Each structure stands twice: as C-alpha cells, then as structure tokens.
Amino acid sequence: MSQKVAVVTGSNKGIGFATVRNLCSQFDGIVYLTARDEDRGKRAVEELNKEGLKPAFHKLDIDDKSSIDKFAAFIKEKHGGLDVLVNNAAILIWHDSPEPLLKQAEETLKTNYYALKDVCNALFPLLRPHARVVTVSSAAGFLQRINNEELRSRYADPNLTVEDLDKLVQEYIEDVKAGTQTEKGYSSPYSVSKIAASALARIQQKKFLEDPREDIVINHVHPGFVDTDLVQHKGPLTIEEGSVASTYAALLPKNCESPKGEYLWYDKQIVDWVTGGNRGIGLAIVKRLCLNFDGTVYLTSRDEEKGKKAADELNKDGLYPIFQKLDVDDKNSIEELATYIKMKHGGLDILINNAAMLPRITQDVRAEYCERMLKTNYYAVKNVCNALFPLLRPHARVVNVSSEGGYVKKIPGEDLQKKFADPELTEEALDDLVQGFITDVEDGTYVSKGWPTARSPPYNVSKVSLNALSRIYHKRFLEDQREDIIINFVHPGRVDSRNTGREGLLTTMEGAEAPVYAALLPENTKSPKGCFLWHNTQVVDWINGPLPEA
C-alpha cells in the first residue's frame, strides 16, 4: 500500500507550522511542510526535528504557478497521490497600510483566492479516495461581513459555480477601482478574499460529492484570532489553539457523515456560513430572559423566517418566547409592534435595544456609510423608544446595548467630548452633533474637527451618541410620573458574534449577562441608573473612565 501523504501550504510558521506539528504526531504518513522561502522552511523542519518529529520539506510559492506545477509533479512522481491538503498560505494587508486600496485588493485576492484555486487545480487530481481538504478561512470570511443582501444571496447561492464566483470577485475589483466598494457593502479586501475562499470550498464539496473517487471531503475553517505575524501578534490564541480545527478537519475518519463543506469554528463547532446560526447576543438575551423573567418575552427580527427559526430552536430547550416581526429601520414596522403590544398587553415592562449595524474596519469614511450606520444605531433606536416609551409601566427597565466603542473618549476632540458629556445636553443638541459629524464627513473636515479616525469612526460615533441619548432619557425618567423607570447602557464584552467579526472571547451567554442584569433590576433599586455598565455588570465612568479590560 502506498504511503499516505499530507501537505500544508505556508507552514514554516504560525498556524501552518502548528498544523504540521499536529499531523506529524497524529497522521499515519509523511507530512510536507512547505514554504516559498527555502531557508526558513528548512529551519522550521529542523525545529520540529528537535522535538522528534520528521516532516519533509518542499519549496512551494503559491503565487508562482510554475512552483505549484513543479510541486504537483513531484508529489505525483514520488507518491502517486495525496491524502490531506491544508490550504493555509495567505496574506493580510492591514487597513493602515500606505498602499493604495486597489493594489491591496489585487494583491490580497491574487494570493488568498486565485493562488488558492491554482493549488487546488494542480493537486486535486492527485487526491485519493477518502482524502481530506481544509481551507483555512477566517471570521472575516463570514458571509454577513458583506452588508448587502443581494450580494450575499449571490455568494450563498447553492448553484454558484466557480465562473460565477470569479465574476463576483472581479466585480469587487471593479468597485474598488470606481471607489464604490463601501457603498456596495463590502468590508476589507482580506474579508472579500476569505468570503471567496469559503464560497469556493462549498462549490468544491459539491463537485466532490459527484466525484468517482470515494468520500473526498473539504471544509473551511476559522482558526480563531491567533497570535501570529499575520495579525501583528494581536491575537489571544496560541498557534496550537489555532491549529485545532484545521487538524480536526484534516483527520476526519473515513465515510464520516459530517462535517462536509462546512464552516468550522476554532472550537470545531459547525457554524452556518450564511447566517451565523444562533450565536448572536440578542438570542442569548432572549434565552436568559425566558429563564429568569416572570412574563412574556418577545423575540423580534426583521427577517420573519430567521426569527421563527430562532424561536423554534429555543422551544427545543423548553423555552417559549413569542416571535414578532420588527425592522427597526422601518417606522411603520415599529408602529405596528407598538400597536400590537398596546392592544395585546396594555403596557411594557422591559425594553432591550439590541439591534445594530455591525462595525467594520474601513479606510474610507463615506457619508453614505456613516448615514446608514447612524440611521440604524442612533435614529432607529430613537424611533423605537418614541413608539414604546409611552407603553412603559411603573418599574420598567430599558437597556441600550452599546459597546466599548461608545466610551466618550473614543472621540479625540476635547471640545466634542465636552458637548457629548454635557449634563444639560438636550436631544435636539445631540441630533445637531450627529448631523454635524455627517456634514464634516461630507466636506472632508471630520479629522480636523476631532472626530474618530481609528477602525470604524461611524460606529464609534453612533455608540457614543446612543450612550449620550441614554443619559438624556434617564433624566426624563427621573421626572416621569410613572414610578421607578430605569435605563442603563451596556458594553456586552467582546463576544463571539457577528458584530466582532466572530473573534471575541466571550460566549453569547456571557455577553448577555450585563444586559439581562440591567433588565431585571429589582423595584426601587438605587443604582445603577443612567449608567455605563461593563460586561461583568461593573459600573464604569462613561466620561472619565478608566475602562476595564474589554
């Protein structure tokens, strides 16, 4: 019988290196550590030799088709076939790079998508029955990172072909050339490249199901936010932790039923690549309320099918929230919910404003993008509050789910900080501040005016504004004839959810702790009232800090 063969691309360091180490000790065959730099590759092999492991080295530059072809010819001649292929090699150009965005996009997609295709095209003919292929993707490759439903539906189309996918990728390049990529809902070039890589894996799995070679399986993997060169050593996970899922997928037993063509999280859990499954903070909040609140809990969503599916999932746990459609960006939808609650129940005891537009790290801050962000994260919250606040009963609790990005000092300008923090700030003055940000973005003066510039400026402004609005509402509730209505605003922590690019360390149930704590404050409680709560329920000074660990 021929010796089994495993190949890991880009494996002289980081997650790829750790994957080779795992395979050397767990895979019954020869493991190839590959790298485009021969010296670095051989040093990596020598390092593993010191641990008693014996990987083989072969040079492979995935950006060079001749290098790929030479490697494929070597594997075919030397071994006659291939049993494991881990597509790990990739690049990440950070958002603060001085390179023009078009060059970033072209270079990133060349390596992370087109070169990946070239490797697969060269090595897939060598795959033996029961072979396993792993494409190392990313949380950035989660489909919801594209903020455009029509584009998402095209990527998620179960009948998508490689030709269709190539067209989508090229359309993105054309959008970057035209400067319309943000308007179209795209995130970073890296995100687009990983979405394309994940979409490609799904297409390839369909082809493998029809392949005469038995039981070839491919999965795409998010390794977690790992301490590697790729992410400038900012990740909290070790390379060993980051290699768990890719190793698991590479060593799936023969004729396994699942996972096949799936999006695997670093903990080996299958995640719905299209929707993210049921991992959101909002659903965890509903679950906690169902367990702890003595009353009816409404789960709301703008997508009726997804909302009902989420409620059905909780039913399986013996929990029975009621689904009601609500699109916070649609005033008619808000008014319909308010009318329904009034007619059905006559009042409301808890309101948790959790719906929000997710942040994305973006280099160009455009007025259209800022307006969309503020429409959902600020104006829509106001609309919900205006419709539902009249229904609040005595002792009602309101919670605005905010973020660490809503800390007032996330806005650099001291004059702006003072305006947001002014205890006499009115809702009208706050509206003027929000509109001032939009105007400053439009005329290109937002940086000189002291607005945020790092990561996602409009998200920070939206959450600072939401927190300031919460303080205004708190003052009003103190004067309200209805007794003991309390509002607080909460940072749920960096949660493993869509809003953090699924790179948070807290579970959604942990992220739901502070919002539910604030929602269930006992009657006539003295504190917290109008406060900024951290995910561990600690009260944080919104104006002066300091901020605890996120």
N, C-alpha and C positions, 0 to 999 in steps of 0.2 A: 504494500500500500504506500502511495506517495506521502511524503511528509507534509503535514499541514503548514500553511503559510499565512502570516498576518502582516499587514503593512499599516503604519501610522504616518501620515504626512505631517511635515512641520513639527518634528518630535524631538529636536535637540534640547528643548527647554519647555518649561511651563506645563500646561495640561497634557500636551502630547507626550512629553517626557515621562510624566507620571503614568500615563496610559500604557506606554511601552513597559515601564517597570511592572505594572499590574499584570500585563499579558505574559511577560517573561515568567512570572511565578504561577499563573493560572491557566495559561493556554498550552495545550499539548502540541507544540510545533515550533517552528522558527519564527521569530519576530523581527521585522525590519524597522529599525529606526532610520528615518530619512530626514535630510536637511539639504538646503541649497548650498550651504557653506560646509565644505568637506572637513575642514579643521575642527569646526565647532561640533559637527556631527560625530566625528571620531572621539573627541574629548568626552562627549556625552556617553558614548559607548564605554569608554574607559571608566567613567564614574560608576556606571552600572556594573561593570566587571568587578569593581572593588566590593560590591555587595553580593558577589557570587552569581550575578545574572549575566547571561550571554546573548544579548541581542546582536543581530548582524547590522552592518551599516551599508546604506547605498545612497549615493548622491541623488537628490531629486529636487529640481526647481520647478514648481507647478506653474510658474509664469512663462516657462520655456517649453513649447510643445515638443521640441526635439529631445529635451531632457526626459519628458514624460514617455515619449515613444521608446527611448533607449531603456528606460526602467521597465516598461511593459515587456519589451523584447527579452530583457534579462530574466524576468520572472517566468516568462513562458518557457524559455530555453532551460533555465536552471531547475524549475519546479513543475512546470506543466500546468499550473493553475494557482488559484488564490482562494483562501477561505475566510479571511477577515480583512476588511478595508475600513480604516477610520480616517475620514476626511477632516483633518484637524487644522491644516495650514490656513491662515487667514491674516488679514491686516486690519488695523483700526487707526484711522487718522482722526485725531481729536478735534473737537469743534473750534478750538482756539488756534488751530494751525494757520500759518500765514498763506498757505497755498490757496489759490482761487477755488471756489466751491466746485466748479466744473471739473477741474483737474482732480480734486479729491474724489468726486463721484466716479470719474472714469477709472482712476487707479484702483479704487475700492472694489468696484464691480468687476474689473479685469481679474483680480485675484480671487475674490470671495464668491464670484458666480461663474464667470467664463472659464477660469482656470479649473475650478471645481468640475465643471462639465467636461473639460478636456481630460482630466484624470479619470473620471467615470467612463468616458467613451473609450479610453485606452485600456482600462483594467476590467471593466465589466465583462468583456468577452472571456476573460480568464477565470471568472468566478465559478467555483464548483457547486454542485448541489449542497444545500444546507449552509451556503455562505452567508455571512452577516456583514452588512454595510452600515456604518454610522457616519452621519454628517453632523459635525459639531456646529450647532447654530448658536443662538443667544436669546436672552429675554428680549433683546432688540428686534429679534425675528418674529415676535408675536404679532399676528396679523392686525390686531387692534391698534398697533402703533401707527397705522395709516388712518388718518382722520377723514376718511372719505368712504361712505358706504358703497358707492358704485364701484370704486377701485377695489375695495375689499371683496366685493362679490365676484369680481373677475379673478382675483387671485385664489379665492376659495372655491371656484367652480370645479366640481368633481370631474368635469370633462376637459379641464385645462390641458393643453398639450405643451410640449417644450417650445414649439414655434410660437404659441400664444404667449408663453412666459417670456421668451426673447423679445417679443413685441412690447410687452409691459415694461420690461427693463429699459428698452430703447426709448420708450415714451418718457420715462423718468429722466433720462439723459437730456432729451429734448426740452423737457420742462425746466431743468436746471439751466440750460442754455438760454431759455426765454425768461428765466427768473420767476417762474410761476409755480415752483415746486411746493412752496409753503401754502399758497392759495389752494393747490390741488390736494393738500392734506398729508404730504409726505413729511417724514421726520428726517433723520440724518442719512447720508449715503451708506453708512455702516448698517443702519436699520434696514434700508431697502435691500442691501446685498444679502442680509440674513433672512429676510422675508422671502426673497427669491430662492435662496438655498433650501429653505424649508418647503416652499412650493414645489421645487424640483424633486425633493425627496418623496413627496406624495405622488408625483407623476411616475417616478421610478418604481415605487412599490406597486402601482397598478400594472406596470409592464412586467414586473417580476411574477405577479400572480398568473400571467399568461405565458410565462417562460417555460420551455420544456424541461429545463433544469429544475429539480425539485427544491421547494422550500428555501428560496433565497429571500431574505428579509432585510429591509432598510428602515431605520428610524432616525429622526433628527432630535438633537439633544441640546437643552440649555444647561451648561455645566455649573451655573451659579456665578456670582460675582467674585472672581478668584484673584488672588494676589499674584499677578503676572506682569511681565513687561507690557503686554497688550493694553492693560488698563492702568498703566503707570503705577502699579503696585498699590492700588487703592482698594482692592477687593478684600473682604474679611475672610474668605475661604482659602484654605491651603490648596496647592495643586493636587494633593492627594484627595481632598474632598471634591475638587472639581473634576476629577477623573472617574468618580464612582459611576455616574450614569453612562458614560461612553463605554466603560469596561463592561458594565452590566449588559448593554445592548450588543456589544461585540461577542459576548459569550452566551447568548440566548441558546437554550437547548434545541435539539432537532425537533422539527414539527411542532413548535410552540404555536398556540393559537393567538397569543397577544404578548407584547405589542408588535404591530406590523404597520409601518408607515405612520407611526405616531410621533407626537411631540412629547418628549420625556423631560421632566424637570430633574434638577440635580439630585433630588431625593428618590429618583426612579419612578415617581408618580406620573401617570399619563395626564396631560393637560390638553383640553380642547384648543387646538391651534387657532381656530376661527373665533371662538367666543371667550376662551379662558375658563370655561366651565363655571363652577360655583365658588370661586375663590375670592370674591370681592368683599370689601369691608361692609357694604350695605347689607348683603345677605347674612353675614356673621352678626350684625347688629340685630337684624330681624330674629335670627335664631336665639340670641341671648334674651331678647325681649319676650319671645314666646316662652322661654324657660322661667323668666323672673317677673314679668308684668302680669298683674291680675286684670286682664281686659283683652279686648280685641286688638290684634296687631295687623296693620295693613302693609303688605309688601307692594311697592309701586315700581313700575318700569315703563319706559316709553314703548318698548317692544313687547307686545302682548304675549307672543309665543314664548319668548325667553322668560318673561315674568311668571307665566303659568308653569313653565317647566321648573323654575326655581322653587315655586310653592310646592309642586309635586315632590321635589327632592326632600323638602322639609317634612312633608307628610309621611315619607318613609321613616323618618326619625321620630314619628309620633307627635310632630308639631304641626299646628294648623293655622298659619297666617292666612289672611284673605288677600287675594290679588286685586288690585285696582290699577288701571292704566293711568299713567301720568307722564306727560312730556313737559318738563319744567321750562323748556324753551317756547312753549305754546301757551299763550294766556288763556285761550279757550279751554284747553285741557286742564289747566289749573282751576279755572272757574267751575268746570264740570265736577272735578273732585270735591271742591269746597261745597258745592250744592248737594252732592251726594252725601257727604259727611253730615251736613246740617240736617238733611231730611231723614237720614238713617239713624243718626245718633244724637243730634241736637247740640253736639259740642265735641271738643277735642282736648285730650289730656297730655299728650306727648307729641312733639313735632321734632324730627331729626332731619335736618337739611344736609343730606349726604351727596346728592347728585352733583357732579362736577365734570368739567372738561379736563382731561389729563394734561399734565405738563409735558413738554418735550424740549430737549436741549436744542436750541436753534440759533444759527448765526445771524440770520436776517430777521429783524423785528419789523414786521409789516403791519400797517394799520388794520388790514382786513383780519389778520390773525389775532391781533390784540382785541379787536372789536368782538370777534367770536368768543374768545376766552372770557372777556368781561360780561358778555351777554349771558353766558351760562353761569359763571361763578359769582357774579355780583347782581346783575339786573334780574336774572331769573329767580334768585333767592329772594330778592325784594318782592317780586311778584307773588311768589308762594306765601311769603309772610303777610303781605297785604290781604291776600284772599283768606288765609287760615287763622290769622291772629284774632279776628272778631269771634271765632268759634272757641277760643281757648277758655277753659273753665278755671275757676279758682284753683290754685296749687298746680297749675300746668307747668310743664318743663319743656324748654326749647333748647336744642343743641345744634350748633352750626359746626359741621366737620370742616376744620381748617387744615393747617399744615405748619410745619416749622418755617416754611417759606412765607408765612403770614406775620412773622415777627417784624415789628415796625422798623427795626434797624436793618432789615433786608433792603430797605430803601436808603441809598447812601446819602442823599441830600438832607442836611440837618434842618433846613427850612421846611422841607416836605415832611420830615419826621414830626416836627412840632405841629404842623397842621393836622396830620392824621391823629396825633396823640392829644390834641386839644380837648380837655374835658367838656368844653362848651360846643364842640363840633356838632353841627346840625346835619340832617340827612341831605338837605339842599346843598350845603357846603361840601359834603362828601361827594355828591354827584358831580359837582364842579371839579373836584380834584381828579375824579376818574376820567371825566371828559377832557381835562387838561392833559392827562397822560396820552390819550388818543391823539389830541392835537399836536403835542410835542413829538410824537412818533411820526405823524404825517409830515411835519415840517423839518424833521431830522434833528431836532434840538433836545431829544429826550435825555441823551447822555449828559450834555452840559447843564441841563435843568436838575440833575440829581436823581433821576430815576434809575432803577436797577439795570445792570448790563450783563450780569453773570447768568449762565444756564438758561433760565426761562423767565425773562423780565415780566411779560404779561401775566404769567401765573402768579409770581410774587405780588404784583400789584393787585391782582384780583383777590388774593387771600388776605393781604393787609387791609384792603377795602372791606372785605367781609367781616374781619375782626373789628374794625372801626364801627361798622354798622351794628354789630352785636352789642357794642358798648352803648351806642345810641338807644337801641331797643331796651337795654337794661334800665337806663334812666327813665324811659317812658313807663316801664312796668312798675317801677317804684312809686309812680304817681297814679297807677291804674286802680280803678275802683274794685276790680276783681283781685282778691287777696292772693298774695304769695306766688305770683308768676315769675319764674326764673329762667334766664337764658345764660348759657356759657358757650364758649367756643373752644374747640378741642383739636390738638395735634395727635392723630392716632398712632404715630410712630411710622417708621419706615417698614411698611407692611408688604409682604409678598402678594402684590396685587397689580392690576393694570396701571394704576397711577404712579407706581415706582418703577415701571418697566420690568416688574416682577423680579427685582433684585433686592427687595427688602428682606430683613432677617426675622421679623415678627410674623407670626401666623395671622390670618384674618381674625380669628377669635381673640387673639391678644390685642389686635388693633381695635377691636370693638369694645374693649374693656372700658376705656375712658368715656366714649360717647354714651354707653349704657349706664355707667355710673352717674353721669350728669343727668340722664333721662329719668333715673329712679331716685333722685334726691328726696329724702323724706319731707313731709309737710313742715313748713315754717322753719326750714333749715337756715342757719345764719350765714353759712359760707359753703361752697363758692357761689358767688352771684356776679354775673358780668365778668367772669374771669377767663383767663387763658389757661387751659388745662393740658398738661403733658399726658402722654400715653399711659403713664403709671398713676394717673389721677393727681399728680403734684400740681399745685397752683404756681404758675410762672409769671413773673412781672413782664407784661407784654411790652412795656415801654423801655425799661432799663435792663431786663434780663437778670442774671445771665441765663442762657439756655442750657438745660441739662443735655446729656447725650441723646442724640436723636433716636 
